[in-house]
Amino acid sequence: MIGALFTLLILAIGGISYGQSFACVDTNRILQESKLVAQAQGELRDKLLEFQSQLTQKEQKLEELKKQIESKAISQKVKEEKIKEYQKIESEARELQQKAQEELENMKQRLEAMVYNRVREAAEKLAKKKGLAGVMDCAVFLYREPDMDVTTEIIKIVDEGVSPK
């Protein structure tokens, strides 16, 4: 709320005249309705599932080894070998978990940046086409006319992959 008021204050101080027109986009609708966003979320989800599957396999192997280690039917030598194998797999699982967190975070940031850039480019293209002074998030306005919302048009541009120059 304070950010929206600050933005309006900056616009007022900047000397924007009443004759200039603006449009707005509903970023939540873009996130919910855009095919590009859905595709990016799908890529992230697929990668997460891949890592979860690998971690589940490691956990299952660790459970197997734990049962073998706790068994009284094995010799001390075999038990020591199983403990070493358990420690190795446990270490591999920790490394895999760390790698997954890093890779997923990097992928998330890359996908968010890509979506943000596509939306910004679409807003710029639409603003130039319609002769708008600017396109803002609809949440910035305390009041706005309903026809200022160009979210549907932005989603179409973004989903078509149009990159304005």
Secondary structure, 3 states (H helix, E strand, C coil): CHHHHHHHHHHHHCCCCCCCCEEEECHHHHHHHCHHHHHHHHHHHHHHHHHHHHHHHHHHHHHHHHHHHHCCCCCHHHHHHHHHHHHHHHHHHHHHHHHHHHHHHHHHHHHHHHHHHHHHHHHHHHHHHHCCCEEEEHHHCCCCCHHHECHHHHHHHHHHCCCCC
